[in-house]
Amino acid sequence: MQLQIDRFDSLDEHLRTEMERHGHMVSFAKHEVLFDCDDALDYFYILLDGKVKISQVNLSNGKEQTIYLMSRGDMYDTVTLLDGKVHEVLVEILEAGSALKVPIGKAREWMYDYPAFGEIILKYVATQLRKVEELATDLTLFDTQERLIKLILRSIEGGDNDDKNILDGLSHTEIANLIGTVRHVVDRHIKKLKEEGVLEDERRKVSLKSQEKLLDRMKSLF
């Protein structure tokens, strides 16, 4: 097993041996159903690559809100890991990849038996809580253009995982789900930012063209 992910660098060899003995690698394809609610009661996953969307959908109107976008180094499901209850969310594989799958009971044991592992879990949960808090604040206080710019900045700057831009490969519909709007609104905002020379958006790869222009754009909005 090769768990070469930055946040796990502090794990000692004994725990790595334990993870190798009790866990196994699983691969998943795009749109495959893998991390369902019942499965998360029995197993805990550490993503090694790929991209996974965690969301909620209003079945009466079809409106979707992405809560988390997970990639290399992310873990599923820390909520069930900590409280032992079913976590009612929708999980969709956006990009094929692989994960380390371990019995959730073992993951709970490791939290207490290996302080370094427990600290990793708690810091990760704190990071996720901050993301949810920021999402709630953005949806309440900022308009769609402001939310898009903030999302692009966070994505390009990178986070705790090893990916530098989690927006790579996402459709405008998926980007819209991240900021609580619809595709045609994102289309309009991205087109305008491209015309202003702020962004490039080719083949589902949103990239920053001019940091100076983006900062100027921010100043005019905030």
Secondary structure, 3 states (H helix, E strand, C coil): CCCCCHHHCCCCHHHHHHHHHHCEEEEECCCCCCCCCCHHHCEEEEEEEEEEEEEEECCCCCCEEEEEEECCCCEECHHHHHHCCCCCCEEEEEEEEEEEEEEHHHHHHHHHHCHHHHHHHHHHHHHHHHHHHHHHHHHHHCCHHHHHHHHHHHHHHCCCCCCCCCCCCCCHHHHHHHHCCCHHHHHHHHHHHHHCCCEEECCCCEEECCHHHHHHHHHHHC
